[in-house]
Amino acid sequence: MPVFTFSGKNASGEKVTGERVAVNKQVLASQLRREQIAVPTIREKGKEFALPTFGTTKVKTKDIAIFFRQFSVMIDAGLPLVQCLEILGANQENASFQKTLNAVRTTVEGGATLANAMRQHPKVFDELSTNMIEAGETGGILDIILQRLASYVEKAVKLRAAVKSALIYPVAVVTMAVLIVGALLKWVVPIFANLFAGLGVSLPLPTRIVLALSTFVGQFWWFVIVAMVVLVVGIRQVRKHPRGKYWMDYSMLKLPVLGMLLRKIAVARFTRTLGTLITSGVPILDGLSITARTSGNAVLEEALMRVRKAIEEGRTIVDPLRESGVFPNMVTQMIGVGEATGAMDSMLQKIADFYEDEVDAATKDMLAMLEPIIIGMLGVVIGGIVISLYMPLFSMIAKLSG
């Protein structure tokens, strides 16, 4: 069996590192969780450095949401569990997802619970899903849990779509701007360079800068591509390290406009996830651990683990949330009201609804603000190149007319 190295923190917040033999990463992660060790990083020994892989997740979140919705309807109708999985697998268009569902069905037929069968496929069914399903199986309310999971995943898809819509436009415009500028420097500017060389005129500083950039792009275009690839690979490798990921997430949250949007997204995801888990009967300590590990933000994860530790020591949830500095006062106050009235789950869902609407509004505001800024920058860059190329011609015309 392979040997894995791990790094994390125990229940006391102390750093724990070591090596263990296990069947796979998922089995080792389960063992460490039972020992109350939160481990964000597990790597197979000898494979600590690996080039990033692209497109490894073959099952779309939308497909998973549809699966949970259909599954809940079948269970509610009284169909046996194995038959539900067989029907859903046979009608699944995604070949990878179909293979996963067939494997889950085979495992369940062998006597395993649905939650444990799904845990063998962590790339498709995350920890939140499997823990909720385990709670549903234990409480005999699997159909209700599946409905809640479907609603949760659907809302997560909607939130992710809002984030993508906020990024697609500026990224597309900036990409087009880079391509246009590159084309100008590569093919248009050299024509003017030859013209100026033939005329033997004295060139102003802006024109000399543009010609130097054109020469660099013409000779070292490959260097630009290599630098971009190295930058992407470097960022992915930094994010694989716990402290690197924490530093990058912290820096992103501090950005002027985007940081506020990311903070709202983090709050919406946290409240939706924790509220769904508590509603489904998952204990709050387990819910906080799961929410922290599935938050996707290292700053939020560390804050939630501190909150969990404080609750273990007998404190209320409000004070450690407020002390973390991550959550707005309105959020901690509403959670405090929910805790005092015994309606924590419904209060968390209301906060999530509010912040999801806030994300939509913030996305529209950011796009409205970015559009004129990006267009203005594009005009300045392209206009500056064109003007710098015509400046020598203007000087010549002025001399000739004089």
LINZIZI-V598349 format. One record per residue. N is the residue number from 1. PHI is phi as a letter, one per 30 degrees, with the letter a starting at -180 (none if undefined). D_FIRST is the distance of its C-alpha to the first C-alpha in Angstrom with 1 decimal. Layout:
N:PHI:D_FIRST, N:PHI:D_FIRST
//
This chain:
1:none:0.0, 2:d:3.8, 3:c:6.7, 4:c:9.6, 5:c:13.3, 6:b:15.8, 7:b:19.6, 8:a:22.0, 9:b:24.7, 10:d:25.2, 11:d:28.0, 12:d:30.4, 13:i:29.8, 14:d:28.3, 15:d:25.7, 16:b:22.2, 17:b:19.5, 18:l:16.3, 19:b:12.6, 20:b:10.0, 21:c:6.4, 22:a:6.2, 23:d:5.8, 24:a:8.3, 25:d:11.3, 26:d:13.5, 27:d:11.9, 28:d:11.8, 29:d:15.3, 30:d:16.5, 31:d:15.6, 32:d:17.4, 33:d:20.3, 34:d:20.8, 35:c:21.2, 36:i:23.7, 37:c:21.9, 38:d:22.7, 39:b:20.1, 40:d:21.4, 41:b:18.9, 42:b:15.1, 43:b:13.7, 44:d:10.6, 45:d:11.3, 46:j:13.4, 47:b:14.5, 48:d:16.8, 49:c:19.7, 50:b:19.9, 51:d:23.0, 52:d:24.1, 53:c:23.8, 54:c:26.8, 55:i:27.3, 56:d:23.7, 57:d:25.1, 58:c:26.9, 59:c:28.2, 60:d:31.3, 61:d:32.0, 62:d:35.3, 63:d:33.6, 64:d:31.6, 65:d:34.8, 66:d:36.6, 67:e:33.9, 68:d:34.1, 69:d:37.9, 70:d:38.0, 71:d:35.5, 72:d:37.7, 73:d:40.8, 74:d:39.3, 75:d:38.1, 76:d:41.5, 77:d:43.2, 78:j:41.5, 79:d:39.2, 80:d:36.2, 81:e:32.8, 82:d:31.3, 83:d:34.5, 84:e:34.5, 85:d:31.0, 86:d:32.2, 87:d:35.4, 88:d:33.9, 89:d:31.2, 90:d:33.9, 91:c:36.2, 92:d:33.7, 93:d:34.8, 94:d:31.7, 95:d:29.4, 96:d:26.2, 97:d:27.3, 98:d:28.4, 99:d:25.0, 100:d:23.5, 101:d:26.3, 102:d:25.9, 103:d:22.2, 104:d:23.3, 105:d:26.1, 106:d:23.9, 107:d:21.6, 108:d:24.9, 109:d:26.3, 110:d:23.5, 111:j:24.6, 112:d:22.8, 113:d:24.9, 114:d:25.8, 115:d:24.3, 116:d:20.9, 117:d:21.0, 118:d:22.0, 119:d:19.3, 120:d:16.8, 121:b:18.9, 122:d:19.4, 123:d:21.1, 124:c:23.8, 125:c:24.1, 126:d:24.0, 127:d:23.7, 128:d:27.4, 129:d:27.7, 130:d:25.2, 131:d:26.7, 132:d:30.2, 133:d:29.4, 134:d:27.9, 135:d:31.2, 136:d:33.2, 137:d:31.6, 138:d:32.2, 139:d:35.8, 140:i:36.7, 141:b:37.6, 142:d:34.9, 143:d:37.7, 144:d:39.0, 145:d:35.6, 146:d:35.0, 147:d:38.5, 148:d:37.8, 149:d:34.5, 150:d:36.5, 151:d:39.1, 152:d:36.7, 153:d:34.9, 154:d:38.4, 155:d:39.7, 156:d:36.6, 157:d:37.3, 158:d:40.9, 159:d:40.1, 160:d:37.8, 161:d:40.7, 162:d:43.1, 163:d:41.0, 164:d:40.7, 165:d:44.4, 166:d:45.1, 167:c:43.1, 168:d:44.0, 169:d:47.7, 170:d:47.5, 171:d:44.6, 172:d:46.5, 173:d:49.7, 174:d:48.2, 175:d:46.4, 176:d:49.8, 177:d:51.5, 178:d:49.2, 179:d:49.7, 180:d:53.4, 181:d:53.7, 182:d:51.6, 183:d:53.8, 184:d:56.9, 185:d:55.8, 186:d:54.6, 187:c:57.5, 188:d:60.4, 189:e:60.8, 190:e:61.0, 191:d:64.1, 192:d:65.8, 193:d:64.7, 194:d:66.5, 195:d:69.5, 196:d:69.7, 197:d:69.3, 198:d:72.3, 199:d:74.4, 200:i:73.7, 201:d:74.0, 202:d:72.7, 203:c:69.6, 204:d:69.0, 205:e:65.8, 206:e:64.0, 207:d:64.6, 208:d:63.3, 209:d:60.1, 210:d:59.5, 211:d:60.2, 212:d:57.7, 213:d:55.0, 214:d:55.9, 215:d:55.6, 216:d:52.2, 217:d:50.9, 218:d:52.4, 219:c:50.9, 220:b:47.6, 221:e:46.6, 222:d:43.2, 223:d:42.6, 224:d:43.1, 225:d:40.5, 226:d:38.0, 227:d:38.7, 228:d:38.1, 229:d:34.7, 230:d:33.7, 231:d:35.0, 232:d:32.9, 233:d:29.7, 234:d:30.6, 235:d:31.2, 236:d:27.9, 237:d:26.1, 238:d:28.2, 239:d:27.5, 240:d:23.8, 241:d:24.6, 242:e:25.7, 243:d:29.0, 244:d:29.7, 245:d:29.4, 246:d:31.5, 247:d:34.2, 248:d:34.4, 249:d:34.7, 250:d:37.2, 251:d:39.2, 252:d:39.3, 253:d:40.6, 254:c:43.4, 255:d:44.7, 256:e:48.3, 257:c:48.2, 258:d:44.6, 259:d:43.4, 260:d:45.5, 261:d:44.3, 262:d:40.6, 263:d:41.4, 264:d:43.0, 265:d:40.1, 266:d:37.7, 267:d:40.1, 268:d:40.5, 269:d:36.7, 270:d:36.2, 271:d:39.1, 272:d:38.3, 273:d:34.6, 274:d:35.5, 275:d:38.6, 276:d:36.7, 277:d:34.1, 278:d:36.8, 279:e:38.9, 280:d:36.1, 281:j:35.8, 282:d:32.8, 283:e:33.6, 284:d:34.8, 285:d:32.2, 286:d:29.3, 287:d:31.4, 288:d:31.8, 289:d:28.1, 290:d:27.4, 291:d:30.5, 292:d:29.4, 293:d:26.0, 294:c:27.6, 295:d:30.7, 296:i:29.8, 297:b:31.8, 298:d:30.4, 299:d:33.9, 300:d:34.2, 301:d:30.6, 302:d:31.5, 303:d:34.9, 304:d:33.6, 305:d:31.1, 306:d:34.2, 307:d:36.1, 308:d:33.5, 309:d:33.6, 310:d:37.5, 311:d:37.6, 312:d:35.4, 313:d:38.1, 314:j:40.8, 315:d:42.2, 316:d:43.2, 317:d:41.3, 318:d:44.3, 319:e:44.6, 320:d:41.1, 321:d:41.2, 322:d:44.5, 323:d:43.4, 324:d:40.4, 325:i:43.0, 326:c:41.0, 327:c:42.8, 328:d:46.6, 329:e:49.0, 330:d:49.9, 331:d:46.3, 332:d:46.0, 333:d:49.5, 334:d:48.7, 335:d:45.4, 336:d:47.5, 337:d:50.1, 338:d:47.4, 339:d:45.9, 340:d:49.4, 341:c:50.4, 342:i:47.2, 343:b:46.7, 344:e:43.8, 345:d:42.1, 346:d:45.2, 347:d:46.1, 348:d:42.8, 349:d:43.3, 350:d:46.8, 351:d:45.6, 352:d:43.0, 353:e:45.9, 354:d:48.1, 355:d:45.6, 356:d:44.6, 357:d:48.3, 358:d:48.5, 359:d:45.7, 360:e:47.8, 361:d:50.9, 362:d:49.3, 363:d:47.9, 364:d:51.4, 365:d:52.9, 366:d:50.5, 367:d:51.1, 368:d:54.9, 369:d:54.7, 370:d:52.4, 371:e:54.4, 372:d:57.6, 373:d:55.7, 374:d:53.6, 375:d:56.7, 376:d:58.7, 377:d:56.2, 378:d:56.0, 379:d:59.8, 380:d:60.0, 381:d:57.6, 382:d:59.0, 383:d:62.5, 384:d:62.2, 385:d:61.1, 386:d:64.0, 387:d:66.6, 388:d:65.5, 389:d:66.0, 390:c:69.5, 391:e:70.7, 392:d:71.9, 393:d:73.7, 394:d:75.4, 395:d:76.5, 396:d:78.0, 397:d:79.8, 398:d:81.2, 399:d:82.5, 400:d:84.1, 401:d:85.8, 402:d:87.1
//
